[in-house]
Amino acid sequence: MIFLGVALLVLGLFANIPILWPVGIILLVVGIVFELRGMAGHAVRGRRHYY
């Protein structure tokens, strides 16, 4: 999810599509939160590891 967020941000930057910026930022933040929760040992959506 982190990679998808970064890809959408880059695509929005180069293709000049403004809707991709908020979507990319949201996916990036959610991916980082899931990654941090998984690293802390908490189950994310029923899974022990998020990957």
PQR file with spaces between the fields and no chain letter, atoms N, CA, C, O and H, PARSE charges and radii, in Angstrom:
ATOM       1  N    MET     1       0.833   -1.181    0.000 -0.4000 1.5000
ATOM       2  CA   MET     1       0.000    0.000    0.000 -0.0000 2.0000
ATOM       3  C    MET     1       0.882    1.251    0.000  0.5500 1.7000
ATOM       4  O    MET     1       0.524    2.273   -0.585 -0.5500 1.4000
ATOM       5  N    ILE     2       2.016    1.161    0.649 -0.4000 1.5000
ATOM       6  CA   ILE     2       2.937    2.296    0.670 -0.0000 2.0000
ATOM       7  C    ILE     2       3.448    2.571   -0.737  0.5500 1.7000
ATOM       8  O    ILE     2       3.513    3.722   -1.170 -0.5500 1.4000
ATOM       9  H    ILE     2       2.308    0.331    1.125  0.4000 1.0000
ATOM      10  N    PHE     3       3.810    1.509   -1.444 -0.4000 1.5000
ATOM      11  CA   PHE     3       4.333    1.685   -2.798 -0.0000 2.0000
ATOM      12  C    PHE     3       3.267    2.229   -3.741  0.5500 1.7000
ATOM      13  O    PHE     3       3.565    3.044   -4.614 -0.5500 1.4000
ATOM      14  H    PHE     3       3.758    0.574   -1.092  0.4000 1.0000
ATOM      15  N    LEU     4       2.041    1.785   -3.570 -0.4000 1.5000
ATOM      16  CA   LEU     4       0.944    2.294   -4.400 -0.0000 2.0000
ATOM      17  C    LEU     4       0.709    3.777   -4.135  0.5500 1.7000
ATOM      18  O    LEU     4       0.468    4.545   -5.067 -0.5500 1.4000
ATOM      19  H    LEU     4       1.798    1.123   -2.862  0.4000 1.0000
ATOM      20  N    GLY     5       0.777    4.179   -2.877 -0.4000 1.5000
ATOM      21  CA   GLY     5       0.617    5.594   -2.541 -0.0000 2.0000
ATOM      22  C    GLY     5       1.704    6.459   -3.157  0.5500 1.7000
ATOM      23  O    GLY     5       1.429    7.532   -3.693 -0.5500 1.4000
ATOM      24  H    GLY     5       0.973    3.556   -2.120  0.4000 1.0000
ATOM      25  N    VAL     6       2.937    5.985   -3.078 -0.4000 1.5000
ATOM      26  CA   VAL     6       4.054    6.738   -3.669 -0.0000 2.0000
ATOM      27  C    VAL     6       3.912    6.779   -5.186  0.5500 1.7000
ATOM      28  O    VAL     6       4.156    7.816   -5.803 -0.5500 1.4000
ATOM      29  H    VAL     6       3.161    5.113   -2.643  0.4000 1.0000
ATOM      30  N    ALA     7       3.518    5.656   -5.792 -0.4000 1.5000
ATOM      31  CA   ALA     7       3.346    5.616   -7.246 -0.0000 2.0000
ATOM      32  C    ALA     7       2.264    6.595   -7.698  0.5500 1.7000
ATOM      33  O    ALA     7       2.424    7.275   -8.712 -0.5500 1.4000
ATOM      34  H    ALA     7       3.319    4.814   -5.290  0.4000 1.0000
ATOM      35  N    LEU     8       1.165    6.668   -6.948 -0.4000 1.5000
ATOM      36  CA   LEU     8       0.098    7.608   -7.322 -0.0000 2.0000
ATOM      37  C    LEU     8       0.545    9.054   -7.151  0.5500 1.7000
ATOM      38  O    LEU     8       0.172    9.919   -7.943 -0.5500 1.4000
ATOM      39  H    LEU     8       1.035    6.116   -6.125  0.4000 1.0000
ATOM      40  N    LEU     9       1.343    9.318   -6.121 -0.4000 1.5000
ATOM      41  CA   LEU     9       1.857   10.682   -5.951 -0.0000 2.0000
ATOM      42  C    LEU     9       2.767   11.075   -7.112  0.5500 1.7000
ATOM      43  O    LEU     9       2.664   12.184   -7.636 -0.5500 1.4000
ATOM      44  H    LEU     9       1.646    8.615   -5.477  0.4000 1.0000
ATOM      45  N    VAL    10       3.643   10.180   -7.508 -0.4000 1.5000
ATOM      46  CA   VAL    10       4.557   10.469   -8.624 -0.0000 2.0000
ATOM      47  C    VAL    10       3.783   10.601   -9.929  0.5500 1.7000
ATOM      48  O    VAL    10       4.049   11.503  -10.724 -0.5500 1.4000
ATOM      49  H    VAL    10       3.727    9.279   -7.083  0.4000 1.0000
ATOM      50  N    LEU    11       2.832    9.708  -10.150 -0.4000 1.5000
ATOM      51  CA   LEU    11       2.024    9.771  -11.363 -0.0000 2.0000
ATOM      52  C    LEU    11       1.216   11.064  -11.413  0.5500 1.7000
ATOM      53  O    LEU    11       1.102   11.688  -12.468 -0.5500 1.4000
ATOM      54  H    LEU    11       2.616    8.975   -9.504  0.4000 1.0000
ATOM      55  N    GLY    12       0.662   11.461  -10.287 -0.4000 1.5000
ATOM      56  CA   GLY    12      -0.083   12.719  -10.236 -0.0000 2.0000
ATOM      57  C    GLY    12       0.801   13.923  -10.481  0.5500 1.7000
ATOM      58  O    GLY    12       0.362   14.919  -11.055 -0.5500 1.4000
ATOM      59  H    GLY    12       0.754   10.955   -9.430  0.4000 1.0000
ATOM      60  N    LEU    13       2.056   13.830  -10.042 -0.4000 1.5000
ATOM      61  CA   LEU    13       2.988   14.937  -10.250 -0.0000 2.0000
ATOM      62  C    LEU    13       3.351   15.077  -11.720  0.5500 1.7000
ATOM      63  O    LEU    13       3.321   16.178  -12.271 -0.5500 1.4000
ATOM      64  H    LEU    13       2.412   13.021   -9.575  0.4000 1.0000
ATOM      65  N    PHE    14       3.697   13.952  -12.361 -0.4000 1.5000
ATOM      66  CA   PHE    14       4.155   14.019  -13.747 -0.0000 2.0000
ATOM      67  C    PHE    14       3.017   14.127  -14.752  0.5500 1.7000
ATOM      68  O    PHE    14       3.177   14.769  -15.790 -0.5500 1.4000
ATOM      69  H    PHE    14       3.722   13.058  -11.914  0.4000 1.0000
ATOM      70  N    ALA    15       1.877   13.516  -14.467 -0.4000 1.5000
ATOM      71  CA   ALA    15       0.758   13.561  -15.398 -0.0000 2.0000
ATOM      72  C    ALA    15      -0.152   14.758  -15.133  0.5500 1.7000
ATOM      73  O    ALA    15      -1.082   15.022  -15.895 -0.5500 1.4000
ATOM      74  H    ALA    15       1.747   12.994  -13.623  0.4000 1.0000
ATOM      75  N    ASN    16       0.123   15.477  -14.047 -0.4000 1.5000
ATOM      76  CA   ASN    16      -0.653   16.659  -13.683 -0.0000 2.0000
ATOM      77  C    ASN    16      -2.138   16.331  -13.516  0.5500 1.7000
ATOM      78  O    ASN    16      -3.011   17.026  -14.036 -0.5500 1.4000
ATOM      79  H    ASN    16       0.878   15.263  -13.428  0.4000 1.0000
ATOM      80  N    ILE    17      -2.399   15.244  -12.770 -0.4000 1.5000
ATOM      81  CA   ILE    17      -3.764   14.827  -12.459 -0.0000 2.0000
ATOM      82  C    ILE    17      -3.977   15.102  -10.972  0.5500 1.7000
ATOM      83  O    ILE    17      -3.454   14.366  -10.136 -0.5500 1.4000
ATOM      84  H    ILE    17      -1.690   14.679  -12.347  0.4000 1.0000
ATOM      85  N    PRO    18      -4.721   16.129  -10.629 -0.5600 1.5000
ATOM      86  CA   PRO    18      -4.816   16.549   -9.222  0.2800 2.0000
ATOM      87  C    PRO    18      -5.520   15.560   -8.294  0.5500 1.7000
ATOM      88  O    PRO    18      -5.257   15.577   -7.091 -0.5500 1.4000
ATOM      89  N    ILE    19      -6.397   14.707   -8.799 -0.4000 1.5000
ATOM      90  CA   ILE    19      -7.122   13.787   -7.916 -0.0000 2.0000
ATOM      91  C    ILE    19      -6.197   12.700   -7.361  0.5500 1.7000
ATOM      92  O    ILE    19      -6.500   12.104   -6.328 -0.5500 1.4000
ATOM      93  H    ILE    19      -6.611   14.693   -9.776  0.4000 1.0000
ATOM      94  N    LEU    20      -5.091   12.442   -8.025 -0.4000 1.5000
ATOM      95  CA   LEU    20      -4.185   11.403   -7.565 -0.0000 2.0000
ATOM      96  C    LEU    20      -3.412   11.813   -6.315  0.5500 1.7000
ATOM      97  O    LEU    20      -2.962   10.949   -5.561 -0.5500 1.4000
ATOM      98  H    LEU    20      -4.845   12.927   -8.864  0.4000 1.0000
ATOM      99  N    TRP    21      -3.252   13.099   -6.085 -0.4000 1.5000
ATOM     100  CA   TRP    21      -2.527   13.561   -4.896 -0.0000 2.0000
ATOM     101  C    TRP    21      -3.228   13.170   -3.597  0.5500 1.7000
ATOM     102  O    TRP    21      -2.592   12.553   -2.742 -0.5500 1.4000
ATOM     103  H    TRP    21      -3.617   13.800   -6.698  0.4000 1.0000
ATOM     104  N    PRO    22      -4.509   13.500   -3.407 -0.5600 1.5000
ATOM     105  CA   PRO    22      -5.150   13.106   -2.144  0.2800 2.0000
ATOM     106  C    PRO    22      -5.260   11.588   -1.979  0.5500 1.7000
ATOM     107  O    PRO    22      -5.096   11.068   -0.875 -0.5500 1.4000
ATOM     108  N    VAL    23      -5.536   10.883   -3.072 -0.4000 1.5000
ATOM     109  CA   VAL    23      -5.641    9.430   -2.997 -0.0000 2.0000
ATOM     110  C    VAL    23      -4.285    8.829   -2.628  0.5500 1.7000
ATOM     111  O    VAL    23      -4.210    7.920   -1.801 -0.5500 1.4000
ATOM     112  H    VAL    23      -5.669   11.306   -3.969  0.4000 1.0000
ATOM     113  N    GLY    24      -3.225    9.334   -3.237 -0.4000 1.5000
ATOM     114  CA   GLY    24      -1.880    8.846   -2.931 -0.0000 2.0000
ATOM     115  C    GLY    24      -1.476    9.124   -1.494  0.5500 1.7000
ATOM     116  O    GLY    24      -0.861    8.279   -0.845 -0.5500 1.4000
ATOM     117  H    GLY    24      -3.287   10.073   -3.909  0.4000 1.0000
ATOM     118  N    ILE    25      -1.814   10.289   -1.001 -0.4000 1.5000
ATOM     119  CA   ILE    25      -1.469   10.635    0.386 -0.0000 2.0000
ATOM     120  C    ILE    25      -2.234    9.748    1.365  0.5500 1.7000
ATOM     121  O    ILE    25      -1.671    9.281    2.355 -0.5500 1.4000
ATOM     122  H    ILE    25      -2.313   10.976   -1.528  0.4000 1.0000
ATOM     123  N    ILE    26      -3.510    9.517    1.089 -0.4000 1.5000
ATOM     124  CA   ILE    26      -4.307    8.661    1.968 -0.0000 2.0000
ATOM     125  C    ILE    26      -3.743    7.244    1.994  0.5500 1.7000
ATOM     126  O    ILE    26      -3.584    6.663    3.067 -0.5500 1.4000
ATOM     127  H    ILE    26      -3.968    9.896    0.285  0.4000 1.0000
ATOM     128  N    LEU    27      -3.440    6.684    0.825 -0.4000 1.5000
ATOM     129  CA   LEU    27      -2.885    5.336    0.775 -0.0000 2.0000
ATOM     130  C    LEU    27      -1.525    5.264    1.449  0.5500 1.7000
ATOM     131  O    LEU    27      -1.216    4.275    2.114 -0.5500 1.4000
ATOM     132  H    LEU    27      -3.569    7.156   -0.047  0.4000 1.0000
ATOM     133  N    LEU    28      -0.726    6.277    1.289 -0.4000 1.5000
ATOM     134  CA   LEU    28       0.586    6.305    1.920 -0.0000 2.0000
ATOM     135  C    LEU    28       0.461    6.325    3.440  0.5500 1.7000
ATOM     136  O    LEU    28       1.166    5.585    4.127 -0.5500 1.4000
ATOM     137  H    LEU    28      -0.977    7.080    0.749  0.4000 1.0000
ATOM     138  N    VAL    29      -0.415    7.152    3.965 -0.4000 1.5000
ATOM     139  CA   VAL    29      -0.599    7.245    5.418 -0.0000 2.0000
ATOM     140  C    VAL    29      -1.174    5.945    5.984  0.5500 1.7000
ATOM     141  O    VAL    29      -0.718    5.469    7.024 -0.5500 1.4000
ATOM     142  H    VAL    29      -0.987    7.753    3.407  0.4000 1.0000
ATOM     143  N    VAL    30      -2.162    5.374    5.315 -0.4000 1.5000
ATOM     144  CA   VAL    30      -2.745    4.119    5.787 -0.0000 2.0000
ATOM     145  C    VAL    30      -1.707    3.000    5.744  0.5500 1.7000
ATOM     146  O    VAL    30      -1.636    2.185    6.664 -0.5500 1.4000
ATOM     147  H    VAL    30      -2.532    5.761    4.470  0.4000 1.0000
ATOM     148  N    GLY    31      -0.910    2.956    4.692 -0.4000 1.5000
ATOM     149  CA   GLY    31       0.137    1.944    4.599 -0.0000 2.0000
ATOM     150  C    GLY    31       1.172    2.078    5.697  0.5500 1.7000
ATOM     151  O    GLY    31       1.622    1.075    6.250 -0.5500 1.4000
ATOM     152  H    GLY    31      -0.967    3.618    3.945  0.4000 1.0000
ATOM     153  N    ILE    32       1.554    3.298    6.017 -0.4000 1.5000
ATOM     154  CA   ILE    32       2.525    3.521    7.089 -0.0000 2.0000
ATOM     155  C    ILE    32       1.937    3.132    8.438  0.5500 1.7000
ATOM     156  O    ILE    32       2.628    2.540    9.266 -0.5500 1.4000
ATOM     157  H    ILE    32       1.188    4.113    5.567  0.4000 1.0000
ATOM     158  N    VAL    33       0.673    3.457    8.667 -0.4000 1.5000
ATOM     159  CA   VAL    33       0.025    3.078    9.927 -0.0000 2.0000
ATOM     160  C    VAL    33      -0.039    1.555   10.056  0.5500 1.7000
ATOM     161  O    VAL    33       0.266    1.010   11.117 -0.5500 1.4000
ATOM     162  H    VAL    33       0.111    3.938    7.994  0.4000 1.0000
ATOM     163  N    PHE    34      -0.434    0.865    8.980 -0.4000 1.5000
ATOM     164  CA   PHE    34      -0.476   -0.601    9.015 -0.0000 2.0000
ATOM     165  C    PHE    34       0.910   -1.182    9.267  0.5500 1.7000
ATOM     166  O    PHE    34       1.056   -2.133   10.036 -0.5500 1.4000
ATOM     167  H    PHE    34      -0.681    1.307    8.118  0.4000 1.0000
ATOM     168  N    GLU    35       1.915   -0.622    8.631 -0.4000 1.5000
ATOM     169  CA   GLU    35       3.281   -1.114    8.813 -0.0000 2.0000
ATOM     170  C    GLU    35       3.745   -0.917   10.250  0.5500 1.7000
ATOM     171  O    GLU    35       4.346   -1.821   10.831 -0.5500 1.4000
ATOM     172  H    GLU    35       1.797    0.150    8.007  0.4000 1.0000
ATOM     173  N    LEU    36       3.478    0.235   10.827 -0.4000 1.5000
ATOM     174  CA   LEU    36       3.878    0.490   12.208 -0.0000 2.0000
ATOM     175  C    LEU    36       3.139   -0.417   13.185  0.5500 1.7000
ATOM     176  O    LEU    36       3.728   -0.904   14.150 -0.5500 1.4000
ATOM     177  H    LEU    36       2.990    0.969   10.356  0.4000 1.0000
ATOM     178  N    ARG    37       1.843   -0.644   12.937 -0.4000 1.5000
ATOM     179  CA   ARG    37       1.092   -1.556   13.812 -0.0000 2.0000
ATOM     180  C    ARG    37       1.613   -2.977   13.707  0.5500 1.7000
ATOM     181  O    ARG    37       1.699   -3.687   14.709 -0.5500 1.4000
ATOM     182  H    ARG    37       1.364   -0.248   12.154  0.4000 1.0000
ATOM     183  N    GLY    38       1.959   -3.396   12.500 -0.4000 1.5000
ATOM     184  CA   GLY    38       2.506   -4.729   12.313 -0.0000 2.0000
ATOM     185  C    GLY    38       3.867   -4.885   12.971  0.5500 1.7000
ATOM     186  O    GLY    38       4.171   -5.941   13.526 -0.5500 1.4000
ATOM     187  H    GLY    38       1.889   -2.820   11.686  0.4000 1.0000
ATOM     188  N    MET    39       4.684   -3.845   12.915 -0.4000 1.5000
ATOM     189  CA   MET    39       6.002   -3.895   13.550 -0.0000 2.0000
ATOM     190  C    MET    39       5.889   -3.892   15.066  0.5500 1.7000
ATOM     191  O    MET    39       6.757   -4.429   15.753 -0.5500 1.4000
ATOM     192  H    MET    39       4.436   -2.988   12.464  0.4000 1.0000
ATOM     193  N    ALA    40       4.836   -3.296   15.589 -0.4000 1.5000
ATOM     194  CA   ALA    40       4.645   -3.237   17.037 -0.0000 2.0000
ATOM     195  C    ALA    40       4.087   -4.541   17.597  0.5500 1.7000
ATOM     196  O    ALA    40       3.990   -4.701   18.814 -0.5500 1.4000
ATOM     197  H    ALA    40       4.131   -2.859   15.031  0.4000 1.0000
ATOM     198  N    GLY    41       3.720   -5.476   16.718 -0.4000 1.5000
ATOM     199  CA   GLY    41       3.228   -6.761   17.177 -0.0000 2.0000
ATOM     200  C    GLY    41       1.720   -6.863   17.239  0.5500 1.7000
ATOM     201  O    GLY    41       1.191   -7.890   17.665 -0.5500 1.4000
ATOM     202  H    GLY    41       3.799   -5.346   15.729  0.4000 1.0000
ATOM     203  N    HIS    42       1.022   -5.835   16.827 -0.4000 1.5000
ATOM     204  CA   HIS    42      -0.437   -5.873   16.831 -0.0000 2.0000
ATOM     205  C    HIS    42      -0.932   -6.520   15.544  0.5500 1.7000
ATOM     206  O    HIS    42      -0.325   -6.354   14.486 -0.5500 1.4000
ATOM     207  H    HIS    42       1.451   -5.001   16.481  0.4000 1.0000
ATOM     208  N    ALA    43      -2.010   -7.242   15.634 -0.4000 1.5000
ATOM     209  CA   ALA    43      -2.601   -7.846   14.445 -0.0000 2.0000
ATOM     210  C    ALA    43      -3.279   -6.765   13.612  0.5500 1.7000
ATOM     211  O    ALA    43      -3.984   -5.909   14.146 -0.5500 1.4000
ATOM     212  H    ALA    43      -2.503   -7.377   16.493  0.4000 1.0000
ATOM     213  N    VAL    44      -3.065   -6.809   12.319 -0.4000 1.5000
ATOM     214  CA   VAL    44      -3.669   -5.835   11.406 -0.0000 2.0000
ATOM     215  C    VAL    44      -4.680   -6.579   10.552  0.5500 1.7000
ATOM     216  O    VAL    44      -4.312   -7.415    9.727 -0.5500 1.4000
ATOM     217  H    VAL    44      -2.493   -7.504   11.885  0.4000 1.0000
ATOM     218  N    ARG    45      -5.960   -6.271   10.755 -0.4000 1.5000
ATOM     219  CA   ARG    45      -7.062   -6.892   10.010 -0.0000 2.0000
ATOM     220  C    ARG    45      -7.032   -8.401   10.131  0.5500 1.7000
ATOM     221  O    ARG    45      -7.280   -9.107    9.154 -0.5500 1.4000
ATOM     222  H    ARG    45      -6.258   -5.592   11.426  0.4000 1.0000
ATOM     223  N    GLY    46      -6.731   -8.904   11.317 -0.4000 1.5000
ATOM     224  CA   GLY    46      -6.750  -10.330   11.553 -0.0000 2.0000
ATOM     225  C    GLY    46      -5.471  -11.053   11.192  0.5500 1.7000
ATOM     226  O    GLY    46      -5.372  -12.266   11.382 -0.5500 1.4000
ATOM     227  H    GLY    46      -6.529   -8.330   12.111  0.4000 1.0000
ATOM     228  N    ARG    47      -4.492  -10.334   10.676 -0.4000 1.5000
ATOM     229  CA   ARG    47      -3.233  -10.959   10.295 -0.0000 2.0000
ATOM     230  C    ARG    47      -2.139  -10.520   11.247  0.5500 1.7000
ATOM     231  O    ARG    47      -2.094   -9.363   11.665 -0.5500 1.4000
ATOM     232  H    ARG    47      -4.573   -9.349   10.521  0.4000 1.0000
ATOM     233  N    ARG    48      -1.276  -11.427   11.581 -0.4000 1.5000
ATOM     234  CA   ARG    48      -0.186  -11.092   12.500 -0.0000 2.0000
ATOM     235  C    ARG    48       0.831  -10.161   11.847  0.5500 1.7000
ATOM     236  O    ARG    48       1.362   -9.270   12.509 -0.5500 1.4000
ATOM     237  H    ARG    48      -1.313  -12.367   11.242  0.4000 1.0000
ATOM     238  N    HIS    49       1.112  -10.354   10.552 -0.4000 1.5000
ATOM     239  CA   HIS    49       2.057   -9.512    9.822 -0.0000 2.0000
ATOM     240  C    HIS    49       1.338   -8.883    8.648  0.5500 1.7000
ATOM     241  O    HIS    49       0.486   -9.511    8.021 -0.5500 1.4000
ATOM     242  H    HIS    49       0.681  -11.078   10.013  0.4000 1.0000
ATOM     243  N    TYR    50       1.678   -7.659    8.357 -0.4000 1.5000
ATOM     244  CA   TYR    50       1.070   -6.966    7.231 -0.0000 2.0000
ATOM     245  C    TYR    50       2.043   -6.963    6.061  0.5500 1.7000
ATOM     246  O    TYR    50       2.794   -6.007    5.870 -0.5500 1.4000
ATOM     247  H    TYR    50       2.370   -7.149    8.867  0.4000 1.0000
ATOM     248  N    TYR    51       2.026   -8.032    5.285 -0.4000 1.5000
ATOM     249  CA   TYR    51       2.766   -8.135    4.014 -0.0000 2.0000
ATOM     250  C    TYR    51       2.366   -9.374    3.295  0.5500 1.7000
ATOM     251  O    TYR    51       2.872   -9.647    2.207 -0.5500 1.4000
ATOM     252  H    TYR    51       1.416   -8.809    5.440  0.4000 1.0000
